[in-house]
Amino acid sequence: MNEQSDPTTPVPGPAPVPTAAESVAGEAARGPRGRTSASVRGVVRDLLDLRSDPLPKMSRPRWLAWLPHVVLVYLAVSLRFLTVDQLHNHYGLNGTPVQWLSLLVGVSIVVAVRWPMAGFWLGLTAAGLIAWAIHDHVGQGQTWPWLPAGIFGFAPVLLLVALRVRPPVTIGAVFVAIAFTGLAEGFFKPEHSGTSAPGAILLFGFTGLLGYALRATRLARTKLVEQETLTEEERARRTLLEERSRIARELHDVVAHHMSVISIQAQVAPYLVENPSEELKENLAGIRANAVEALTELRRVLGVLRSEHGDESADLHHPQPTLAELGGLVDNVRAAGLEVTTEIAGIRRPLSPGVELTAYRIVQEALSNCLRHAPGARVEVGIAYGPRELHLCVANSAPTRAVPPSIGAGHGLLGMRERAGMLGGELAAGPRPGGGYEVSAVLPMDPVAPSGVVPAETKEKDV
């Protein structure tokens, strides 16, 4: 039988592709030499990567956002004409090649603005072509292979590279440029020409360090801004959650009172009717059982919330404040040094406990903000009882003393908006035209959950 037709002969297949973990394990097994080889391959790969990486605009000031790009274009045009002048007047070159070579020097800078490595190789190519063109025209003491304008024209290209690539790639780029200079002088240097190697080493090394420092500063500033944004968002989220937990605890005291009344009424109702039917007794017993179960759930949720805020244990059994206690709140603020006036319009009447508590907390938080952010200001507190809505307004004039710095200022508005939205009301806050600040809210007398908002009882169970 032919060997090729033998079914027992193994057929060679494609080699298995190693996974990322296997590749890492292989590099670790090869030791420092293997890791160094991989690092060098990565640097070479990045040096040959011609992908687009546009130079970012300046963030501040905005009207100078394109200033670096304008300066680089102006520099490219200036170096183009300077190269033409030096090739013509110092090295005696004329004709179309001079125009094209000088144009290549300027174009390399413009290209490096968007494609850093492409501009790098283009600038190095331009330097090589110019060195070859002037080789036979170099006089006594004239520099070679770099023109005086050429060495300073390549520095911006190297800086643009260092601003956009990793530090090892920057080192590689500087090494390639210096190696190009050393090899050219070592093998092709004309007689009586001056050396440009020391200047190239100093200038390119300094440019690489400058680009690395600027890149590190930009990255650090970007990370700092990102971290500050995340910290601010986290602080606002935590403030909102704490305010919701506080609202839930206060709602317990409001709702639990009514549930207790329902339970007691359902318990005594059969005794208020002569010969109540069994069906009535059964329904009232069911009502009482549901009320007691709801109270149990409310207390369980409240226990969890209060266990997370042990510092509030002294206020657990205090009654929730209402607008009837507004006078004491205003007196406390006056004692702290603010001039506060109050005005109440409309027929004053008791409101539902939720509206009373929300209105009191909004006024309380607004006055606290006045104490923190408007020392020495005059404050006006207005409350208007309408037919269907309660209007609140707390306005202050401009502060008369220096405002102390406050971390996280403005988060109190989150809690006020949360409370107003819970009742289906609205809250607005902002600076006044003549100076100062104003907080105004409109709360419905009969709160109805707005569209898309979960009712308060359900919210409390979720919290």
C-alpha positions as CSV (number, residue, x, y, z in Angstrom):
1,M,0.0,0.0,0.0
2,N,1.2,3.5,-0.8
3,E,2.5,5.3,2.3
4,Q,0.4,8.4,1.4
5,S,-2.8,6.5,1.5
6,D,-2.0,4.8,4.8
7,P,-4.8,6.0,7.2
8,T,-2.6,5.4,10.2
9,T,-0.1,8.0,9.1
10,P,-0.6,11.2,11.1
11,V,-1.4,14.2,9.0
12,P,0.5,17.4,10.0
13,G,-1.9,20.2,11.0
14,P,-1.5,23.8,11.8
15,A,0.5,24.7,14.9
16,P,-1.6,25.7,17.9
17,V,-1.7,29.4,18.6
18,P,-0.5,30.2,22.1
19,T,-2.9,32.0,24.3
20,A,-2.1,35.3,26.0
21,A,-1.5,33.6,29.3
22,E,0.8,31.0,27.6
23,S,2.7,33.9,25.9
24,V,3.2,35.6,29.2
25,A,4.3,32.4,30.9
26,G,6.7,31.8,28.0
27,E,8.2,35.3,28.4
28,A,8.6,34.7,32.1
29,A,10.2,31.3,31.5
30,R,12.7,32.9,29.1
31,G,13.8,35.3,31.9
32,P,15.1,38.9,31.7
33,R,16.6,38.3,28.2
34,G,13.2,37.2,26.8
35,R,11.4,40.2,28.4
36,T,14.1,42.6,27.1
37,S,13.7,41.1,23.6
38,A,9.9,41.6,23.7
39,S,10.3,45.1,24.9
40,V,12.7,46.0,22.1
41,R,10.3,44.4,19.5
42,G,7.5,46.5,21.0
43,V,9.6,49.7,20.6
44,V,10.5,48.8,17.0
45,R,6.9,48.1,16.2
46,D,5.8,51.5,17.7
47,L,8.6,53.3,15.8
48,L,7.2,51.9,12.5
49,D,3.6,52.6,13.5
50,L,2.4,55.4,11.2
51,R,-1.1,55.7,12.8
52,S,-2.8,59.0,13.2
53,D,-2.5,60.7,16.6
54,P,-3.6,64.4,16.3
55,L,-2.0,66.9,18.5
56,P,-4.6,68.0,21.1
57,K,-5.8,71.5,21.3
58,M,-5.1,73.8,24.3
59,S,-7.9,73.5,26.8
60,R,-7.4,77.0,28.3
61,P,-7.9,79.7,27.2
62,R,-10.4,78.5,24.7
63,W,-9.8,81.3,22.2
64,L,-6.1,80.1,22.0
65,A,-7.0,76.5,21.4
66,W,-5.3,76.3,18.0
67,L,-2.3,78.3,19.0
68,P,0.2,75.3,19.0
69,H,-0.9,74.3,15.5
70,V,-0.6,77.9,14.2
71,V,2.9,78.2,15.7
72,L,4.0,74.9,14.2
73,V,2.8,75.8,10.7
74,Y,4.5,79.2,11.0
75,L,7.7,77.4,12.1
76,A,7.5,74.9,9.2
77,V,7.2,77.7,6.7
78,S,10.0,79.7,8.2
79,L,12.4,76.7,8.3
80,R,11.5,75.9,4.7
81,F,12.7,79.3,3.5
82,L,15.7,79.2,5.9
83,T,16.8,75.8,4.4
84,V,16.5,77.3,0.9
85,D,18.7,80.2,2.0
86,Q,21.4,78.0,3.5
87,L,21.5,75.5,0.7
88,H,21.9,78.4,-1.8
89,N,24.1,80.8,0.0
90,H,26.3,78.5,2.1
91,Y,26.5,75.3,0.0
92,G,26.1,76.7,-3.5
93,L,23.1,74.5,-4.5
94,N,20.4,75.8,-6.9
95,G,17.6,74.6,-8.9
96,T,14.4,72.5,-8.4
97,P,16.0,70.0,-6.0
98,V,16.7,72.7,-3.4
99,Q,13.0,73.7,-3.5
100,W,11.8,70.1,-3.0
101,L,14.3,69.3,-0.2
102,S,13.4,72.5,1.7
103,L,9.7,71.8,1.2
104,L,10.2,68.3,2.6
105,V,11.7,69.8,5.8
106,G,8.7,72.0,6.4
107,V,6.2,69.2,5.4
108,S,7.7,66.8,8.0
109,I,6.7,69.2,10.8
110,V,3.2,69.6,9.5
111,V,2.8,65.9,9.0
112,A,4.1,65.2,12.6
113,V,1.2,67.3,14.0
114,R,-1.2,64.5,13.0
115,W,1.0,61.5,12.3
116,P,4.0,61.8,14.6
117,M,6.0,58.7,13.5
118,A,5.3,59.4,9.8
119,G,6.6,63.0,10.3
120,F,9.7,61.6,12.2
121,W,10.7,59.3,9.3
122,L,9.9,62.0,6.7
123,G,12.1,64.5,8.6
124,L,14.9,61.9,8.9
125,T,14.6,61.1,5.2
126,A,14.8,64.8,4.3
127,A,17.9,65.2,6.4
128,G,19.5,62.2,4.7
129,L,18.7,63.5,1.2
130,I,20.1,67.0,2.1
131,A,23.2,65.4,3.5
132,W,23.7,63.4,0.3
133,A,23.0,66.5,-1.9
134,I,25.5,68.8,-0.1
135,H,28.2,66.1,0.4
136,D,30.4,67.4,-2.4
137,H,29.7,71.1,-1.6
138,V,30.8,71.2,2.0
139,G,33.5,73.8,2.6
140,Q,36.1,74.2,5.4
141,G,34.4,74.0,8.8
142,Q,30.8,73.7,7.5
143,T,28.7,71.3,9.4
144,W,27.7,67.9,8.0
145,P,25.4,65.8,7.8
146,W,23.0,68.3,9.5
147,L,22.5,71.8,8.2
148,P,22.3,74.5,10.9
149,A,18.7,75.0,10.0
150,G,18.1,71.2,9.5
151,I,19.1,70.2,13.0
152,F,16.8,72.8,14.5
153,G,14.1,71.9,12.0
154,F,14.2,68.3,13.1
155,A,13.9,69.1,16.9
156,P,10.2,70.2,16.7
157,V,9.4,66.9,14.9
158,L,11.2,64.9,17.7
159,L,9.2,67.0,20.3
160,L,5.9,66.2,18.6
161,V,6.9,62.5,18.7
162,A,7.8,62.6,22.4
163,L,4.5,64.3,23.3
164,R,2.4,61.4,21.8
165,V,4.4,58.1,22.3
166,R,5.6,56.1,25.2
167,P,8.9,57.0,26.9
168,P,10.7,53.9,25.5
169,V,9.6,54.9,22.0
170,T,10.9,58.4,22.6
171,I,14.3,57.0,23.7
172,G,14.2,54.8,20.5
173,A,13.5,57.8,18.3
174,V,16.3,59.9,19.8
175,F,18.7,56.9,19.5
176,V,17.8,56.4,15.8
177,A,18.4,60.1,15.1
178,I,21.8,60.2,16.9
179,A,22.8,56.8,15.4
180,F,22.0,58.2,11.9
181,T,24.3,61.2,12.7
182,G,27.1,59.0,14.0
183,L,27.0,56.5,11.2
184,A,27.0,59.2,8.5
185,E,30.0,61.0,10.1
186,G,31.8,57.8,10.7
187,F,31.6,56.5,7.1
188,F,30.8,59.4,4.8
189,K,32.1,62.6,6.4
190,P,33.7,65.0,3.8
191,E,37.1,66.3,4.3
192,H,37.5,69.6,6.2
193,S,33.9,69.5,7.3
194,G,32.8,70.4,10.8
195,T,31.0,67.8,13.1
196,S,27.3,68.2,14.0
197,A,27.2,65.1,16.3
198,P,27.7,66.9,19.7
199,G,25.1,69.4,18.9
200,A,22.7,66.7,17.7
201,I,23.2,64.7,20.9
202,L,22.6,67.7,23.1
203,L,19.7,69.1,21.2
204,F,17.9,65.8,20.5
205,G,18.5,64.5,24.1
206,F,17.1,67.8,25.6
207,T,14.1,67.7,23.2
208,G,13.3,64.1,24.2
209,L,13.4,65.0,27.9
210,L,11.3,68.1,27.3
211,G,8.7,66.1,25.4
212,Y,8.6,63.4,28.1
213,A,8.1,65.9,30.9
214,L,5.3,67.7,29.0
215,R,3.6,64.4,28.2
216,A,3.8,63.3,31.8
217,T,2.4,66.6,33.0
218,R,-0.5,66.4,30.5
219,L,-1.3,62.8,31.5
220,A,-1.1,63.6,35.2
221,R,-3.4,66.6,34.7
222,T,-5.9,64.5,32.7
223,K,-6.0,61.8,35.4
224,L,-6.4,64.4,38.1
225,V,-9.4,66.0,36.3
226,E,-10.9,62.5,35.8
227,Q,-10.4,61.7,39.4
228,E,-11.9,65.0,40.6
229,T,-14.9,64.4,38.3
230,L,-15.4,60.9,39.7
231,T,-15.0,62.2,43.3
232,E,-17.5,64.9,42.7
233,E,-20.0,62.5,41.2
234,E,-19.5,60.0,44.0
235,R,-19.9,62.8,46.6
236,A,-23.1,64.0,44.9
237,R,-24.4,60.4,44.7
238,R,-23.6,59.7,48.4
239,T,-25.3,62.9,49.4
240,L,-28.4,62.0,47.5
241,L,-28.5,58.5,49.0
242,E,-28.1,59.9,52.5
243,E,-30.9,62.4,51.9
244,R,-33.1,59.6,50.6
245,S,-32.4,57.5,53.6
246,R,-33.2,60.5,55.8
247,I,-36.5,61.0,54.0
248,A,-37.3,57.4,54.4
249,R,-36.8,57.5,58.1
250,E,-38.9,60.6,58.4
251,L,-41.6,59.0,56.2
252,H,-41.7,56.1,58.7
253,D,-42.7,58.5,61.5
254,V,-45.4,60.0,59.3
255,V,-46.8,56.8,57.9
256,A,-46.5,54.8,61.0
257,H,-48.7,57.2,62.9
258,H,-51.5,56.8,60.4
259,M,-51.1,53.0,60.2
260,S,-51.3,52.9,64.0
261,V,-54.5,54.9,63.9
262,I,-56.0,52.6,61.3
263,S,-55.1,49.5,63.4
264,I,-56.7,51.0,66.5
265,Q,-59.8,52.1,64.7
266,A,-60.2,48.7,63.0
267,Q,-59.8,47.1,66.5
268,V,-62.5,49.2,68.2
269,A,-64.9,49.5,65.3
270,P,-66.9,46.3,66.1
271,Y,-67.6,47.7,69.6
272,L,-69.2,50.8,68.1
273,V,-71.8,48.9,66.2
274,E,-74.7,46.9,67.7
275,N,-74.6,43.3,66.7
276,P,-71.9,43.5,64.0
277,S,-72.0,40.7,61.5
278,E,-69.3,38.1,61.3
279,E,-68.4,39.3,57.8
280,L,-67.8,42.9,59.2
281,K,-65.7,41.5,62.1
282,E,-63.7,39.5,59.6
283,N,-63.0,42.4,57.3
284,L,-62.0,44.7,60.2
285,A,-59.7,42.0,61.6
286,G,-58.1,41.7,58.1
287,I,-57.7,45.5,58.0
288,R,-56.0,45.5,61.4
289,A,-53.8,42.5,60.5
290,N,-52.6,44.3,57.3
291,A,-52.0,47.5,59.3
292,V,-50.0,45.7,61.9
293,E,-48.0,43.8,59.2
294,A,-47.2,47.1,57.5
295,L,-46.1,48.6,60.8
296,T,-43.8,45.7,61.3
297,E,-42.2,46.1,57.9
298,L,-41.8,49.8,58.4
299,R,-40.0,49.3,61.7
300,R,-37.8,46.6,60.2
301,V,-36.7,49.0,57.4
302,L,-36.2,51.8,59.9
303,G,-34.1,49.6,62.1
304,V,-31.8,48.9,59.1
305,L,-31.5,52.6,58.2
306,R,-30.9,53.6,61.8
307,S,-28.3,50.9,62.3
308,E,-26.3,52.6,59.5
309,H,-26.5,56.0,61.2
310,G,-25.8,55.4,64.8
311,D,-25.0,59.1,65.5
312,E,-28.7,60.0,65.1
313,S,-29.8,57.8,68.0
314,A,-30.6,60.9,70.1
315,D,-33.3,62.1,67.7
316,L,-35.0,58.8,67.0
317,H,-38.1,59.4,69.0
318,H,-38.4,63.2,68.6
319,P,-41.5,64.3,66.7
320,Q,-40.9,65.5,63.1
321,P,-40.9,69.3,62.8
322,T,-43.6,71.3,61.0
323,L,-44.1,74.9,59.8
324,A,-45.5,75.7,63.2
325,E,-41.9,75.5,64.5
326,L,-40.6,77.9,61.8
327,G,-40.3,80.7,64.4
328,G,-37.7,78.8,66.5
329,L,-35.8,77.9,63.3
330,V,-35.6,81.6,62.3
331,D,-34.6,82.6,65.8
332,N,-31.6,80.2,65.7
333,V,-30.5,81.7,62.4
334,R,-30.8,85.2,63.7
335,A,-28.7,84.2,66.7
336,A,-26.0,83.0,64.3
337,G,-25.7,86.5,62.9
338,L,-28.1,86.8,59.9
339,E,-30.9,89.3,59.6
340,V,-34.0,87.3,58.8
341,T,-37.5,88.5,58.1
342,T,-40.5,86.3,57.5
343,E,-43.7,86.9,55.7
344,I,-46.7,84.6,55.6
345,A,-49.5,85.1,53.1
346,G,-52.8,83.4,52.7
347,I,-54.9,81.5,55.3
348,R,-52.6,79.5,57.5
349,R,-53.9,76.0,58.0
350,P,-52.5,72.6,58.9
351,L,-51.3,70.5,56.0
352,S,-50.6,66.8,55.6
353,P,-47.6,65.7,57.6
354,G,-45.5,65.0,54.5
355,V,-46.0,68.5,53.1
356,E,-45.3,70.1,56.5
357,L,-42.1,68.1,57.0
358,T,-40.9,68.8,53.4
359,A,-41.6,72.5,53.6
360,Y,-39.8,72.8,57.0
361,R,-36.7,70.9,55.7
362,I,-36.5,73.0,52.5
363,V,-36.6,76.2,54.5
364,Q,-34.1,74.8,57.0
365,E,-31.6,73.8,54.3
366,A,-32.0,77.1,52.5
367,L,-31.3,79.0,55.7
368,S,-28.3,76.7,56.3
369,N,-26.9,77.6,52.9
370,C,-27.3,81.3,53.7
371,L,-25.3,80.9,56.8
372,R,-22.5,79.0,54.9
373,H,-22.4,81.0,51.7
374,A,-23.8,84.5,52.5
375,P,-22.4,85.7,55.9
376,G,-23.8,89.1,56.9
377,A,-26.6,89.0,54.2
378,R,-30.2,89.9,54.7
379,V,-32.6,86.9,54.3
380,E,-36.3,87.0,53.5
381,V,-38.4,83.9,54.1
382,G,-41.8,83.9,52.4
383,I,-44.6,81.3,52.8
384,A,-47.8,81.6,50.8
385,Y,-50.8,79.3,51.3
386,G,-52.7,79.0,48.0
387,P,-55.9,77.1,47.3
388,R,-54.1,74.0,46.1
389,E,-50.4,74.8,46.5
390,L,-47.9,75.9,49.1
391,H,-45.3,78.4,47.9
392,L,-42.0,78.8,49.6
393,C,-39.3,81.4,48.9
394,V,-36.0,82.0,50.8
395,A,-33.9,84.8,49.3
396,N,-30.7,86.5,50.5
397,S,-28.8,89.5,49.5
398,A,-25.1,89.6,48.6
399,P,-22.8,88.7,51.5
400,T,-21.1,91.5,53.3
401,R,-18.2,89.5,54.6
402,A,-15.7,87.1,52.9
403,V,-17.3,83.7,52.1
404,P,-15.2,80.9,53.7
405,P,-14.3,78.0,51.3
406,S,-16.8,75.1,51.4
407,I,-16.1,71.6,50.0
408,G,-19.0,70.1,48.1
409,A,-21.1,73.2,48.1
410,G,-24.4,73.0,46.4
411,H,-25.2,69.4,47.3
412,G,-27.9,70.5,49.7
413,L,-30.0,71.4,46.6
414,L,-30.1,67.7,45.7
415,G,-31.9,66.9,48.9
416,M,-34.3,69.8,48.5
417,R,-35.2,68.8,44.9
418,E,-35.6,65.2,46.0
419,R,-38.1,66.2,48.7
420,A,-40.1,68.5,46.4
421,G,-40.1,65.9,43.6
422,M,-41.3,63.2,46.0
423,L,-44.5,65.2,46.6
424,G,-44.9,66.1,42.9
425,G,-43.7,69.6,43.5
426,E,-41.1,71.8,41.9
427,L,-38.0,73.6,43.2
428,A,-35.9,76.3,41.5
429,A,-32.6,77.9,42.8
430,G,-30.3,80.4,41.3
431,P,-28.6,83.8,41.7
432,R,-30.7,87.0,41.9
433,P,-30.3,89.7,39.3
434,G,-29.2,92.3,41.9
435,G,-26.9,89.9,43.7
436,G,-27.5,87.2,46.3
437,Y,-29.3,83.9,45.9
438,E,-32.9,82.6,45.9
439,V,-34.6,79.2,46.5
440,S,-38.3,78.8,45.7
441,A,-40.5,75.8,45.8
442,V,-44.1,74.9,45.0
443,L,-45.6,72.0,46.9
444,P,-49.1,70.6,46.2
445,M,-51.5,70.6,49.2
446,D,-52.6,67.1,48.2
447,P,-49.4,65.4,47.1
448,V,-49.7,63.1,44.1
449,A,-46.8,61.0,42.9
450,P,-45.7,62.5,39.5
451,S,-45.5,60.3,36.4
452,G,-42.6,57.8,36.6
453,V,-42.1,58.4,40.3
454,V,-42.5,55.5,42.7
455,P,-44.9,56.2,45.6
456,A,-43.3,57.1,48.9
457,E,-44.3,53.9,50.7
458,T,-42.7,51.8,48.0
459,K,-39.6,54.0,48.0
460,E,-39.2,53.4,51.7
461,K,-39.3,49.7,51.3
462,D,-36.7,49.8,48.6
463,V,-34.3,52.0,50.6
